[in-house]
């Protein structure tokens, strides 16, 4: 068994035989030509043929994968028609008396180098497009253009790299997976793979050896691995994984785009919990309706100084913009207890879970808090942003937070910096907050119940201590009563109430929460569709 | 000569597709259309030249239209930017 690792661009499992795809060797001869007009004509004819091919590729892609992915072939036609590109090719033929193949090759090198030198990932990626169109013209010119070999059965394609024009030419129902040595998560190949729902790996450390051709392999898009000649145990394990993934995908297709409403017609907002920008793809892929908990502490961890306002602003703005108007609830810094960063310089504590953490740090070190609030308010101009505050135990804290928020808004007003309409909410994760939720609710727009901490504090059980597992009951009546009380008090005061802890994804409790009147459930992106299904059954 | 300033709204800036559409639109008028981002200038009919300017979201470009149909062309160009960029 041989195992190779790559970067997965689509989560899924594929089992089948390998098809090693090698591009025809493209050598371009440099020749001097005498009949300039004839050579120019050769180029024009080849170009016209290339444009015609791109047009039919566009139509094929439109049918197979949709408009967004087909667009690339429209762009290829435009690039091939570019004035500078054409001027350069004609110039080399006319002035240097070179053959058309060489003129296209030299022009391609020059323009590809120009894009590769740009300070922009997207534009650097366009160099591949220039190469793709140029190779097409060259292969038409020297008669080496070949259509991809027919594949008798569905296969796992292993290749050095695949141009979009190559991926789209494969018969869609003959593709199990794509594994490439090069490429990136943003390449067209990766995008096509995601659209086609086929597990695929890029930047894989695999050899493009003919000897792999026809051998059995498994691509595990969850782990980013390809197993060649898998042993029986591995094969069985991955077959099971594939079964689960296929089931999940069927569910996904079925639940995507559906409303999250109960049988009696109550709409529940189904949001996601995330740790940063890297999770937004999963949020969108799973058709989540918003972000119910963005743990901002990831910005503070794994570094040795406080993140600047600018750094934070960029991070929040990116997430908010990518969510395109959908709600994004960002929780302010929740550091302390199990999440530590040295530069915070928090003294050793006897009992950190009951210690200097979260809002207690923010209200003590107001500058740190204000920097985050300024970044959040600035980002709110780019979408729908809400802020929630962790570890609240008293009305006094909420009032102080709101004073600081007003100061921040005033500062922004003075500098003419725009911000949006920001909902403010608090986490209900201490028994104290739940018990006085009637007093807290008039001061906030929403509550979000942090069930993990609420359970641990209510039951006085440390969740990290496994020896206490037999005493721990996540469905303990005390927790459920506190949740019910919190929802009722929110509603009495015109606030809404959600759950963003693990209990939110506990399908055994979904019906109960709906009965209690819960407005929002925020869970890991992976649970979204399953939970939507469950809610629709309630 | 007519000019207008425009702040790019598109998330990806002037990327391949709108640049291609711009080249087509510019080819459809008699006037010369020039895009200037303060650092570089390019003829709007030339797709790769426009792309290589690397204009991103939030950047301000000055569009200059010059020629016999500049009065109508500048309106068409402004409309194009608002719709596509």
Interface residues (C-beta under 8 A of the other chain):
Chain A: X71 X74 X75 X78 X79 X81 X82 X83 X84 X85 X111 X114 X115 X118 X119 X120 X122 X123 X126 X129 X321
Chain B: X11 X12 X13 X15 X16 X17 X19 X20 X21 X23 X24 X43 X45 X46 X47 X48 X49 X51 X52 X54 X56
